[in-house]
Amino acid sequence: MLRSRTIGENTLPIFHKLPQAVLVLGLLGLCATPLHPTRAQTVRDLNPVATIGATNDDLILGAFGLAFLPRHRMLVADKLEYNVKCVDNRWRVTGSFGKRGRGDGEFRGPGSIAAAGRLIAVGDFESTRVQVFTDTYAHLSTFHTDGPVFDLVFDATDYLWIGKLPNSRGEGLLQADIYGNVRKSIVLRHSSANVFDNVFMLAMNGAAEIVVAYMAHNTVEIWDTAGRFVREFSVPGVRQRAGQKTFSRGIFSEAVTVPEANIFIGVAVDAVGMIYLLADQYTEHPRRDIFVVNHEGQMLSQFVLPEPSHRIVLDGHGNLFSIEGDRTLIRVYNIRK
């Protein structure tokens, strides 16, 4: 069954006043300069398992998101090739679905991706458009949110949680069915008139909690799937806010202040509920330092990736996946605890 619809209302007025390139700079941290006052220690061993994207047989042009289906199948949202690549349990690219376009089953550049059971959801990068597919890659629905989508996760009941730019009411987190019908609209506690302060990432903590990790400030919010706030915390030893950089009117139509880097650029949760946060430019090893906390924010450990990463994902089987290089490589590590 195919459906296409729009949900919600206009986004915050400030977003429409900003050039599109500015939002991209903030999302990707392209304004960043290395700043690393916090020291991290390697306290956890990583066993390299595989590298995906290193040969012409598994070429990846621009990995922006990863998700997992049953039987260890992995999906890669390849923004630059306008498709979703399928990887088997031997870490081989076995095919893809989607192509460049605006129609159902086509992408303008897939960014966020989520999967659960027999469902796949894909959001176009810096867009309001979300598509849902079956696990056999058949298109089910297309819908639009009322703000650019940051991230997507499914909960245990197959409802889709959508992180997006807040609207005029401040609603930035939605729970919707696979056709875009909104069940819950949440105003996050740190919703702000500053567009960059609103950018965040999502992860599911078990069956009942959503982890919201902000990129430009050291804040993590926990919400349950009933839409109730649970707690918030900052990660100990990590800078609280990113520094700011102002672009003059000579570059854009008006002076715009953006983060010079991000605090966090990745969040993931393992099978026992530990939260992994990938730091950006404000630690000793930029884009390599990972802080592990429990769901109350207590520091459990820190470790350092061998190579800088753009994003991390955990598969629930002790494997950590890191998008590396120019987003053309995905390295698989087994975590030895």
DOVO-58569 format. One line per field, with one value per residue (C-alpha): residue number from 1; residue in three letters; x, z, y. Coordinates in steps of 0.25 Angstrom, whole numbers, plus 5000, padded with zeros to 4 digits. Layout:
// DOVO-58569
n = c(NUM, ...);
res = c(ala, ...);
u = c(X, ...);
w = c(Z, ...);
v = c(Y, ...);
//
This chain:
// DOVO-58569
n = c(1, 2, 3, 4, 5, 6, 7, 8, 9, 10, 11, 12, 13, 14, 15, 16, 17, 18, 19, 20, 21, 22, 23, 24, 25, 26, 27, 28, 29, 30, 31, 32, 33, 34, 35, 36, 37, 38, 39, 40, 41, 42, 43, 44, 45, 46, 47, 48, 49, 50, 51, 52, 53, 54, 55, 56, 57, 58, 59, 60, 61, 62, 63, 64, 65, 66, 67, 68, 69, 70, 71, 72, 73, 74, 75, 76, 77, 78, 79, 80, 81, 82, 83, 84, 85, 86, 87, 88, 89, 90, 91, 92, 93, 94, 95, 96, 97, 98, 99, 100, 101, 102, 103, 104, 105, 106, 107, 108, 109, 110, 111, 112, 113, 114, 115, 116, 117, 118, 119, 120, 121, 122, 123, 124, 125, 126, 127, 128, 129, 130, 131, 132, 133, 134, 135, 136, 137, 138, 139, 140, 141, 142, 143, 144, 145, 146, 147, 148, 149, 150, 151, 152, 153, 154, 155, 156, 157, 158, 159, 160, 161, 162, 163, 164, 165, 166, 167, 168, 169, 170, 171, 172, 173, 174, 175, 176, 177, 178, 179, 180, 181, 182, 183, 184, 185, 186, 187, 188, 189, 190, 191, 192, 193, 194, 195, 196, 197, 198, 199, 200, 201, 202, 203, 204, 205, 206, 207, 208, 209, 210, 211, 212, 213, 214, 215, 216, 217, 218, 219, 220, 221, 222, 223, 224, 225, 226, 227, 228, 229, 230, 231, 232, 233, 234, 235, 236, 237, 238, 239, 240, 241, 242, 243, 244, 245, 246, 247, 248, 249, 250, 251, 252, 253, 254, 255, 256, 257, 258, 259, 260, 261, 262, 263, 264, 265, 266, 267, 268, 269, 270, 271, 272, 273, 274, 275, 276, 277, 278, 279, 280, 281, 282, 283, 284, 285, 286, 287, 288, 289, 290, 291, 292, 293, 294, 295, 296, 297, 298, 299, 300, 301, 302, 303, 304, 305, 306, 307, 308, 309, 310, 311, 312, 313, 314, 315, 316, 317, 318, 319, 320, 321, 322, 323, 324, 325, 326, 327, 328, 329, 330, 331, 332, 333, 334, 335, 336, 337);
res = c(met, leu, arg, ser, arg, thr, ile, gly, glu, asn, thr, leu, pro, ile, phe, his, lys, leu, pro, gln, ala, val, leu, val, leu, gly, leu, leu, gly, leu, cys, ala, thr, pro, leu, his, pro, thr, arg, ala, gln, thr, val, arg, asp, leu, asn, pro, val, ala, thr, ile, gly, ala, thr, asn, asp, asp, leu, ile, leu, gly, ala, phe, gly, leu, ala, phe, leu, pro, arg, his, arg, met, leu, val, ala, asp, lys, leu, glu, tyr, asn, val, lys, cys, val, asp, asn, arg, trp, arg, val, thr, gly, ser, phe, gly, lys, arg, gly, arg, gly, asp, gly, glu, phe, arg, gly, pro, gly, ser, ile, ala, ala, ala, gly, arg, leu, ile, ala, val, gly, asp, phe, glu, ser, thr, arg, val, gln, val, phe, thr, asp, thr, tyr, ala, his, leu, ser, thr, phe, his, thr, asp, gly, pro, val, phe, asp, leu, val, phe, asp, ala, thr, asp, tyr, leu, trp, ile, gly, lys, leu, pro, asn, ser, arg, gly, glu, gly, leu, leu, gln, ala, asp, ile, tyr, gly, asn, val, arg, lys, ser, ile, val, leu, arg, his, ser, ser, ala, asn, val, phe, asp, asn, val, phe, met, leu, ala, met, asn, gly, ala, ala, glu, ile, val, val, ala, tyr, met, ala, his, asn, thr, val, glu, ile, trp, asp, thr, ala, gly, arg, phe, val, arg, glu, phe, ser, val, pro, gly, val, arg, gln, arg, ala, gly, gln, lys, thr, phe, ser, arg, gly, ile, phe, ser, glu, ala, val, thr, val, pro, glu, ala, asn, ile, phe, ile, gly, val, ala, val, asp, ala, val, gly, met, ile, tyr, leu, leu, ala, asp, gln, tyr, thr, glu, his, pro, arg, arg, asp, ile, phe, val, val, asn, his, glu, gly, gln, met, leu, ser, gln, phe, val, leu, pro, glu, pro, ser, his, arg, ile, val, leu, asp, gly, his, gly, asn, leu, phe, ser, ile, glu, gly, asp, arg, thr, leu, ile, arg, val, tyr, asn, ile, arg, lys);
u = c(5000, 5006, 5003, 5009, 5006, 5011, 5010, 5012, 5013, 5024, 5037, 5044, 5045, 5060, 5062, 5056, 5066, 5078, 5085, 5084, 5099, 5100, 5091, 5100, 5113, 5107, 5102, 5116, 5125, 5132, 5135, 5143, 5157, 5164, 5162, 5165, 5167, 5161, 5170, 5164, 5170, 5169, 5162, 5155, 5161, 5156, 5158, 5157, 5148, 5146, 5146, 5135, 5137, 5152, 5150, 5143, 5133, 5128, 5130, 5123, 5123, 5117, 5112, 5103, 5095, 5095, 5084, 5082, 5072, 5071, 5081, 5092, 5089, 5094, 5088, 5097, 5090, 5100, 5096, 5106, 5101, 5086, 5083, 5083, 5094, 5091, 5103, 5102, 5107, 5121, 5122, 5120, 5112, 5102, 5093, 5085, 5071, 5067, 5073, 5073, 5060, 5048, 5038, 5034, 5046, 5056, 5065, 5070, 5082, 5079, 5084, 5077, 5073, 5066, 5062, 5054, 5048, 5043, 5043, 5053, 5051, 5060, 5061, 5067, 5078, 5075, 5060, 5046, 5044, 5043, 5041, 5037, 5041, 5039, 5051, 5050, 5052, 5038, 5033, 5021, 5020, 5025, 5022, 5028, 5030, 5030, 5045, 5058, 5060, 5072, 5071, 5061, 5059, 5049, 5044, 5040, 5026, 5030, 5026, 5036, 5043, 5047, 5057, 5055, 5057, 5046, 5034, 5028, 5023, 5037, 5033, 5045, 5043, 5031, 5026, 5019, 5013, 5019, 5010, 5014, 5002, 5007, 5004, 5013, 5019, 5030, 5036, 5050, 5055, 5066, 5058, 5064, 5062, 5077, 5076, 5089, 5086, 5074, 5082, 5083, 5084, 5076, 5078, 5068, 5072, 5066, 5051, 5046, 5055, 5060, 5073, 5074, 5089, 5091, 5103, 5107, 5105, 5108, 5094, 5087, 5072, 5065, 5050, 5042, 5033, 5021, 5026, 5030, 5043, 5052, 5065, 5076, 5091, 5104, 5116, 5127, 5140, 5135, 5133, 5119, 5117, 5124, 5131, 5125, 5129, 5122, 5122, 5120, 5110, 5121, 5119, 5104, 5093, 5094, 5104, 5102, 5108, 5110, 5118, 5132, 5132, 5122, 5123, 5117, 5116, 5111, 5102, 5099, 5094, 5099, 5091, 5092, 5088, 5101, 5102, 5114, 5117, 5127, 5133, 5137, 5148, 5149, 5156, 5171, 5167, 5157, 5147, 5153, 5150, 5137, 5131, 5123, 5112, 5100, 5086, 5088, 5100, 5110, 5124, 5127, 5139, 5146, 5153, 5160, 5157, 5169, 5164, 5155, 5140, 5128, 5118, 5117, 5107, 5106, 5099, 5095, 5105, 5117, 5121, 5124, 5123, 5130, 5128, 5142, 5151, 5143, 5131, 5135, 5140, 5132, 5141, 5136, 5142, 5138, 5138, 5146, 5141);
w = c(5000, 4996, 5003, 5003, 5013, 5021, 5036, 5045, 5042, 5039, 5045, 5054, 5046, 5049, 5040, 5028, 5030, 5030, 5017, 5014, 5014, 5029, 5034, 5026, 5033, 5046, 5044, 5038, 5047, 5035, 5043, 5053, 5057, 5066, 5081, 5091, 5106, 5111, 5113, 5110, 5112, 5105, 5115, 5105, 5094, 5080, 5071, 5056, 5049, 5035, 5026, 5017, 5005, 5002, 4989, 4976, 4979, 4991, 4988, 4997, 4992, 5005, 5017, 5025, 5033, 5037, 5042, 5044, 5040, 5046, 5042, 5044, 5031, 5030, 5022, 5018, 5014, 5003, 5001, 4989, 4981, 4985, 4989, 5001, 5001, 5006, 5014, 5018, 5030, 5024, 5022, 5007, 4999, 4992, 4986, 4987, 4986, 4982, 4972, 4970, 4969, 4976, 4974, 4983, 4985, 4980, 4988, 4988, 4997, 5008, 5021, 5034, 5034, 5044, 5043, 5052, 5049, 5035, 5034, 5028, 5029, 5022, 5023, 5012, 5017, 5022, 5017, 5023, 5014, 5021, 5013, 5019, 5013, 5016, 5019, 5004, 5000, 4995, 4997, 5007, 5009, 5008, 5017, 5021, 5035, 5038, 5039, 5034, 5040, 5048, 5052, 5052, 5061, 5063, 5076, 5081, 5076, 5062, 5064, 5057, 5066, 5058, 5062, 5054, 5055, 5065, 5060, 5065, 5077, 5080, 5076, 5072, 5075, 5069, 5070, 5057, 5050, 5037, 5029, 5037, 5046, 5058, 5072, 5081, 5079, 5089, 5093, 5097, 5110, 5102, 5090, 5086, 5077, 5073, 5061, 5064, 5079, 5074, 5065, 5072, 5070, 5074, 5080, 5086, 5100, 5101, 5098, 5106, 5106, 5095, 5096, 5091, 5090, 5086, 5076, 5080, 5095, 5105, 5108, 5108, 5110, 5113, 5109, 5111, 5099, 5106, 5104, 5118, 5122, 5130, 5133, 5127, 5129, 5124, 5122, 5132, 5128, 5114, 5111, 5113, 5100, 5086, 5083, 5073, 5060, 5053, 5037, 5032, 5022, 5012, 5012, 5014, 5013, 5028, 5039, 5045, 5057, 5056, 5065, 5062, 5065, 5071, 5085, 5081, 5067, 5070, 5080, 5081, 5092, 5094, 5098, 5113, 5112, 5113, 5105, 5096, 5092, 5081, 5083, 5073, 5074, 5089, 5094, 5093, 5081, 5072, 5066, 5073, 5088, 5092, 5106, 5112, 5122, 5128, 5126, 5139, 5133, 5142, 5135, 5133, 5123, 5112, 5100, 5087, 5073, 5064, 5053, 5053, 5051, 5046, 5053, 5062, 5062, 5071, 5066, 5079, 5077, 5082, 5069, 5067, 5054, 5050, 5038, 5034, 5024, 5015, 5018, 5009, 5019, 5030, 5040, 5048, 5062, 5073, 5087, 5097, 5111);
v = c(5000, 5013, 5026, 5040, 5051, 5063, 5064, 5076, 5091, 5101, 5100, 5110, 5123, 5124, 5112, 5119, 5131, 5122, 5118, 5103, 5102, 5107, 5096, 5086, 5092, 5090, 5076, 5072, 5080, 5086, 5098, 5090, 5092, 5082, 5086, 5075, 5079, 5066, 5054, 5040, 5026, 5013, 5004, 4994, 4986, 4986, 4974, 4978, 4969, 4974, 4987, 4989, 4999, 4996, 4989, 4991, 4980, 4987, 5002, 5012, 5027, 5034, 5026, 5034, 5024, 5009, 5000, 4985, 4974, 4960, 4950, 4961, 4968, 4982, 4994, 5006, 5019, 5024, 5038, 5041, 5028, 5031, 5017, 5008, 4997, 4983, 4976, 4961, 4954, 4952, 4967, 4967, 4977, 4968, 4978, 4992, 4998, 5012, 5022, 5037, 5043, 5049, 5038, 5026, 5017, 5028, 5037, 5051, 5046, 5036, 5040, 5035, 5020, 5011, 4996, 4987, 4973, 4974, 4989, 5000, 5015, 5024, 5039, 5048, 5056, 5070, 5068, 5066, 5053, 5039, 5026, 5013, 4999, 4985, 4976, 4971, 4986, 4988, 5002, 5004, 5019, 5033, 5044, 5058, 5064, 5078, 5080, 5074, 5060, 5058, 5043, 5031, 5019, 5009, 5004, 4990, 4992, 4996, 5011, 5021, 5031, 5043, 5054, 5067, 5082, 5087, 5094, 5107, 5099, 5094, 5079, 5072, 5058, 5050, 5036, 5032, 5019, 5015, 5024, 5036, 5037, 5044, 5038, 5046, 5060, 5064, 5077, 5073, 5080, 5087, 5092, 5105, 5117, 5114, 5104, 5098, 5096, 5087, 5077, 5063, 5048, 5037, 5023, 5013, 5008, 4994, 4994, 5005, 5017, 5027, 5034, 5048, 5053, 5067, 5070, 5085, 5083, 5073, 5069, 5055, 5054, 5041, 5039, 5027, 5021, 5027, 5041, 5043, 5050, 5041, 5049, 5057, 5058, 5063, 5054, 5056, 5062, 5067, 5081, 5087, 5095, 5096, 5109, 5119, 5124, 5136, 5137, 5151, 5157, 5155, 5140, 5139, 5149, 5153, 5150, 5136, 5129, 5114, 5104, 5103, 5088, 5078, 5072, 5059, 5053, 5039, 5031, 5016, 5007, 4993, 4980, 4983, 4998, 5005, 5018, 5020, 5035, 5038, 5052, 5062, 5072, 5075, 5063, 5058, 5049, 5057, 5048, 5035, 5037, 5029, 5031, 5020, 5023, 5016, 5021, 5030, 5037, 5031, 5029, 5014, 5015, 5022, 5016, 5021, 5017, 5014, 5024, 5036, 5033, 5040, 5032, 5019, 5008, 4995, 4983, 4976, 4965, 4972, 4978, 4993, 4999, 5012, 5021, 5025, 5032, 5041, 5033, 5022, 5012, 5004, 4997, 4986, 4984, 4974, 4980, 4971, 4975);
//
